[in-house]
Amino acid sequence: MALGFQFRQYLFIDYHGMELLRDPSYNKGTAFTEEERDFHYLRGLLPPAVFSQELQMERILHNLRQYETPLEKYVDIMDLQERNERLFYRVLIENVEEMLPIVYTPTVGEACQKFGSIFRRPHGVYISLKDKGKVLDILKNWPEKDVGVIVVTDGERILGLGDLGVQGMGIPIGKLALYAALGGIRPSTTLPVIIDVGTNTESLLKNPFYIGLRQKRTTGQEYDDLVHEFMTATKQAYGEKVLVQFEDFANHNAFRLLAKYNTTHLVFNDDIQGTAAVALAGLHSALRITGGSLSNQTYLFVGAGEAGSGIAEILALEISRQEKKPLDEARKSIYLMDSKGLVTKARYESLREFKKPYAHEHPACPTLVSAVKALKPNALIGTSGQGGAFTKEGLEEMASYQELPIIFALSNPTSKSECTAEQAFEYTKGKCIFASGSPFPPVTYGGKKFVIAQSNNCYIFPGMGLGCVISGAIRVHDDMFLAAAESLASEIRPEHLARRQLFPAFSEIRSISAHIGAAVAAKAYELGLATRLPQPKDLLAYAKSSMYTPTYRRYR
């Protein structure tokens, strides 16, 4: 990696020629000026035309739009990240609504499924069972020493696609691209990590192009020891303030790892806490349409894993905070359904720990329609990963007793969504207030056009990361997610609500991230978790000034 320092209008860098052209952090391709070509021995190594970054971006977009499939677009744009980092991020930032579904969900799911086949160049750190005792050395092999944000997965529960093993590396890579593009985190301070302990997916083990360990997934103490070595090494290598985001761990590991490390490390789990904060913001917005408060609604969750339990818990925390009532009391209006039906006291002994707080005294309800008839929920929230889980009968029943039923089908990718936007409006006769985890086009019903709000975690996690970085936070507290949700909900304006649009346009996310970052930082200071002192007087201005911008710099 080149060394450089800023002096007046120039960035002074210490190497030249092909070495410069091959470093994505500094390469500008055809945008190197005549002066730079002479000074850095590039003349003759590039075509004679000098392009502006704007023209380069136009060419990239033109080429991308020629591809027929999203996966082809994904491969091409991620190749750009490995050639010219600043151009990559400028394309993302200025075309976020077009690029987000390519760089992340839903396309990243297919990219992970085929990761071994499309693998071009390593990006990030691969830690496997072969590396026990050497994890710190591996982190030291990473060329950047000032790492501030890590996204790590073990590949066991990639989106709704299951165990993809090492091929889940596409998730940390994509997530960190969004930290930089949407949250303004400097790319050089981000690190994608995969912990490879094998895979139980037989088709991958038999695939000649699979790039991970060819063994069944390791569990138990050996697994825990490797994760613990990694968590210890992150602090040794990067210090107390490195943010570690757990991503796409299976339920049986996700909750316990978060509980184990959230008191000793700066960590959060986006599937549990990030999803929850976005959904809570959506509920805040929905209630501005329906009227009423969070505490006087009944909620039914279809899906009781990381996302469902996480949303339920942050919802209960917010109700408890608003109404100044005990948390157990706040949970009483929140019901969960899993694959066995309604979670009830009768099933208590067989339930996983994270479900037990929501096991209420209630007769069994094995189906969605039976639960809706019995509970009369105001809000139906799907996190099941089961396409079609919101049945026609269940949605019709929701619409039979209320004027504006809240329907959130949050599973992704699109094939796993509990219902489509069109189905939600059709089965509720246009009554529903709808949000989805996957992108859907606008729906026209009864001559009225409705913009479909996507409850996407990218509204929250980039701002959460920014808030932690600018405050120097040493721990993540639940109240920081409540602050993030409240900040996101405050961005919804009357014109959004008129279209039943519960979230802002993706094109606004970078600005939203600055506001969320400021709100998260303010809460960190309030809770005594911030170390960057003194506290800036204007946190929003400080957040905006701290954000990475990918315009080219002039080199000497």
N, C-alpha and C positions, 0 to 999 in steps of 0.2 A: 504494500500500500504506500502510495506517495505521501511524503511529508509536505506540508504547506503552511504558510503563515500569511496573514493579511497585512498589507501596507498600503494605506491610502486607497486608490481605486483598483489596485492589483492584488491578486493572490499569487504569492511566490511559491512555486513548486520546484521540487529538486530532481525531476527526471524528465525524459524527452523521448522522442521517436515512437517506435512501436510499443514500447513499454507504456507510454502515456495513452496511446490509442486503445490499449487492451485493459485499461483500468476504468471500470464503469463509473467510479466515483468522480473522475476528472475528465473522461472522454467527452468531447463535444462533436465528434465526427466532422461533417462538412461545415459546421459552424465555427471552426477555428479561423480566426482572422488571418489576413496576410502577415501581419506583424508576428502573431503567435506561431505561424507555420515556420517562419524564419528562426525565431528565437528558440523554438523547441525541436528543431530539426525534423519538421513534419513535411517540408516541401517535397513533392513527388510521391509522398506516401498517401496522399488524398487526391481526389479529383480536383481540378482547378476551381470549380464553382464554389462560392462561399454562400451558404444558406443562413438565414436567420433562424432562431429557434422556432418562431411562429411558422415558417415555411416547412421546417422539418416536421413539426407537429401535424401540419396539414397533410404532408405526404404519408406519415404513419397512419393517420385516420383513413385516408383514401385507400391505402393497401388493406387495412383491417376490414374495411367494409366490402372488400371483394370476396372475402371468405364466405363459404356457405354455412358452416357450422360454428357454434359457439366454442367448441374445443379447439378448432383451428385458430380462432381469434385468441384464445387463451394462450396457446403455445407461442404465437407470434408476439403478443404483448409482453409475456414473461421473458422471452428472449431479449426484448428491448431493455428490460431491467438489468440484464447481465451485460449489455453493451454500453448503455448510456442512461445512467440512473436519473439524472436531472430531467432529461427529455421524457422518460417513463413517467415520472411523478407529475410533470406538467400536463401530460396527456390525461392522466387520471383526474387531477384537480379540476381541470377546465372542462372535462367531459364526464363528470362523475355519474350522471344518470345512465349514460350509455356504457361506461366501463365497469361500473360496480357489479352488474350481473355476470360479467366476463371474468373479472379478477377474483370475485368471491362467489357467493351463492347466486344462482344454482350451479354455474358451470364448474366451480372448483370441486364439486362432488364427483362429476365425471372425470375431471383431471386426476383426482386421487385414485379413482378406480383404475385408471390407465397410467398411473404415475411411472411405473417401471418401463412402459413402452415409450413414453414421451420424455423421459429423463434425458437432459442434455448436459447440464453442468451443475455440480453440487452447490447448494446455497444453504448455509446454516450449518448446524452441528448435529452429527449422528452419533448417539451414544447407545451401545448395545451391551448385552450381558458379557460379551468378550472384553469389555472395557472396565470391569470391576477393579477398583483400586487405582484407576487412571483417569477418572473423570476430570479432576482439576487440571491435569496435564492436557486433556483434550480442550478444555475451555481456554487454556493458555495458547493453544494452536490457532485459535480464532484471531485474525489479524487486528481487530479493533479491541482496544483495552478499556475504553470508556463506554461500557454497555449499560444502558439505563432501563431497557424494557426487553423482557424475554417472553416469548410465547412457547409453551411446551405441551406436547401431547404424547400419549403412548399408542395412539392409533386404534384404540379398541372400540370406540363408538363415534365414528366419523359421520357427522350430520345424522341423517336417518339411515345410513347405508351400512352400519355395522362395523365389524373388525376388519380394517384394511391394513393393519400392521404398519410397517415403515412407510407405506404409500400415503399414510395420513400426513406426511410432511408438507403436503400442499396446503394444509390448513394454517400452520404457523407462518409459512411464507406469505400467503394471501392476507392473513390477519395483520401482519406487521407492515405490509404495503399500505394497508388502510390506516394504521397508526400514523404513518408518515404523511400520507396524502390528506387524510381527513382530520387528524389530530395535531399535525405539525411537529411530530416527534422526528428528530433528525435520523435519517436512515442508518447512518453509521453507528448509532447508539442502540440499534435493535438487533436481536439475535433469535432466529427460529431454531427450535430444538425438537428432535424426536428421540424418545427413549424406546428402543427396540427390544422387546422381550419376547418376540415371536408373534405368531398369529394363529388363530384357530380356524381361519378360512381356508378350507382344503384347496379351493381353486387357485388361491395365491401360492400355496406351497408347491403346487404342481406346475405353476406357470414358469417357463424358463426365463422370462424377463423380470421376475420378481427380484427386487434389489435388497431385500432384508434377510434376517435370519430365517433359515428354513427349519423351523421347529414349532411345536405347539407353544402357546403362550405360557410363560412362567408366571406363577402366582405365589402368594404367601411371603415368607420371610425374605427369600431371595429377591423378589420384586421390591419389597419395601426397602431392603438394604440399598439397592441400586438407586431408587428414587431419593432416599435420604442422602446418599453420597452426592447426588446431583444438587440437591437443595443446599447442602453444606458448602459445596464447591462454588455455587453462585455467589455466596457471601464472601468467600475467601478471594475469589477472583475480582468481584465488582463492588463489594461493600454492602453496607446495611440498606442502602436506598435503591437497590436494583429491584424493579417490579417484575414479578414472575406471574404470568397469567396461565392458569391451568385451562386446557382446551380439549374437549372431546375425550375425556376419560369416561369409562363406563361407570354407572351408578355406584357399584360396590366399591369403587376406589375414589370417585369424585368427592363425595361428601366427607369421607374420613380423612382424605389428604388435605382438604380445605380446613377441616377442624384441627388437624394435627399441626399445620404450619401457619395458620393465620395469626397466632400469637407470637411467633418467633421470626416471621419473615413478612415482607411486603408482598402479599399475594391476594389474588382473587380468582374465582372460577367464573368465566364469562357465561357458560351454559347455565349456571345456577343464578348468579347475581346480576350479570349483565342483561340476560334475557328478562329477568324479573324487573329490573329498573325500567326497561323499555315498555314492558307490558303495563307496569304501574302508571307510567306517563300516559299511555293510551287510555287507561281507565279514567284517569283524571280528565282527559279531553272528552271522552264519551259522556261522562256525567255532566259536563257543561251543556250537552245537548239534551240529555234525558231529564236533568234536574236531580236533586237529591245528593246525598253524601256517600262516601265509601262505606260508612258503617251501617247504612240502612238498606244495603243490597244483599242478595244471596248469590253466591258464586259457586258454579259447578265446573270443576276441572276434569277433562277427559285426558288422562295421562298423568301419572303420579311419580315420574322420574325426576331427573335433575331440574328440568325446566319447570314442570308443573309444581313440584314442591318448592322450588326457589321463588316462583311468582307468588304462590300461596303465602310463603313466609314473609316476604317483603310487604305484601298487602296487609297481612296481620300486623306487622310492625307499624305500618303507616296508620292503620285504624287505631291501634293502641296509642300512638303518639297524638293523633288528632283528638281522640275522645278521652284521653287520659284514663284508660281502662287497662286492666291486666292483659297480658298477651294471650293467655288461655281463653279469656273472655272474647277477645277480638277474633280468635280462630273459629268461633262457634258458627259463624255465617258462611264458612268456607268448607266445601265438600270436594273430595277427590274420588275419581273413578280410575281403576286400573284394569288389567286384563281379566280380573275375576269379578268385576262389578264395583259397586259403591264400597268405599273403604269405611268399615263400621267397627264398633266396639267388639262385635261378635268375632271378628277376625284378628283381634289385637295381637294375640300371641304369635301369629304367623307373619305379622307385618315387619317390613324393614323399619329401622329406627326413624328415618326421616318421614315416614308416613304416619307414625303413631300419634303425633299431635293432632291429626285431622280425622282420627277414628272416633266418630260420634255415635251416640245411641240412636240407631235408626234401623228399620227393617231392611232386609237385603233388597237391592235393586240391580239385577243382573244386566240390564240393557240401558242404553241412553234414554230411550223414550220412557221407560219405567221410572228412571231417576228424575227426569224432567217433570213428569206428572206428579211425582211425590214431593219434590223439593220446590217446584215453581221458581227456578233461578232467574235472576235478572240478567246475569252474564254467564255465557257458556264459553269456556276457554280450552282450546285443544292443544295439547302438547304430546300427543300419543305417538307420533311418527307413523300413524296408520291412515293411509289414504282412504277417504270415504267414511271415516269414523262418525262424522256428523251426518246421520241418516236423514232422509226426507221426512220420515215420521217425527224424528226428534226435533228438527227445525220447525216443522209445522206446529208442533205442540208449543214450542217456545213463543211462536207468534200468536198463539190462540188466546193468551191471557195477558199480554202486554203490548203496548203500542210501539215501543222502540227496543226490541231485544238486542243486547250486546253480544255479538258473535266474533270471537277471535279464533281463527284457524291458524295456529302459529308454527306448525311443523314444516320443515323443509328437508330436501328440495321439493319442487312443485308436486312431484308424484306422491309425496307423503302427506300433503296437506289434507286436513280433515274434511274439507270441502272446497270447492272452487268459489270464487267471488260470485260468479253467475248463479251457482246453485243456492248460495246463501240468500241472494235477493229473490230468486224465483220461489224458493220454498217458504220464505217469510212474507211473500207478496210485497216485496220492496220496503218492508218495515225496518230491516236490521241496520244496526251500526256495526260495520264490518272492518276487521283488520286481519291481515294475513302475514305469515312468516316468509312466504314466497311471493315473488312479483306476479301480479295479475293486471291485465289491462282494465281501463275504466268500464263500468257496466251501465247500460242504459235500461231503465225499467220504468214503465208507465210514462214514457216521454221525458224522463228526467235522467241526467247523466251523473253518475257517482264516481268520484276518484277513489281508487282503492289504496288505502294506507297500508304500507308494509311495515310491520313491527320488526324492524331489523336492528340487531345488536350494534351495528355500526353507528347508530345514533348516540350510543353511550360509551363504549369502551375507548374510542380515541380520546374523548374528553376526560374520561377517568384517568387514562394514562398521562395526559397533559397536566391535569390537576396534581397528580402525585409527583410528577417531575418538577413542576415549578415551585411546589411547596417544600420539596425535599422530604416528603412523607416517609415515615418508617413503618407504618402499618395501615391497612385498609379497614375502616370501620363501616358497619352497616349504614350508619347515618350519612356517610359519604355517598352511598348509592341512593338514599332517599333524597339527598340534595340534588343529585344528578337527574333523578326522575322529575323532581319539581321544576328544575331549570328547563328540561326538555319540554314539559307540558306548557310552560309559560311562553314558549315560542309559537304556540298555536293561536292563530288570529281568527276573528269572526268570519272572515272569508273562507278559511279552511273549514270551519264548523258548518257553514252553509252548504258545503259539498259533502258533509259527513266525512271529512278527511282528518284523521286523528293525528297524523304526523306531518311535519313539513316536507317539502320537496328535498330530494337527495342533494340537489344543487346548493342547498343552504347548510349542509352538514358542517362544513369547515368553520363557518361563523358560529353555528350552534356549539361546536366542540370548544370554541374559545369561551363561550358563556358557561358551559358545563365545567370546563377546566377551572374557571374562576370560582364557581360555586363549590366544587370539590375541594379546591385549595383553601377556600374560606372555612369550610367545615374542618379540614385538617388542622388549621391554625386554632380554631375554636376548641377542638378536642385535645390540643397539646401534642399532636402527632407530627407537626411540621418542624423541620430543622433549618430551613432556609430563612435566616434572620438578618435584619429585621423584616417583618412582613411588609411587602409592597403596599403602598397606600391605595393604589388603584389596581386590583388584581386582574380585572378584565383587560386593561391596557397592557399589563405585564404579560398576560397569557398571549395576547395577540402579537406582542413584540417578540415573544419567545418561539413562535411557530416557524418551522422550516419552510422556506420558499425555494422552488427549484429553478429559478431563472439562472442563466449562465453567468459565471464570473469571468473577469479578464485575467489572464495568466501572464506572469513574467518568470 
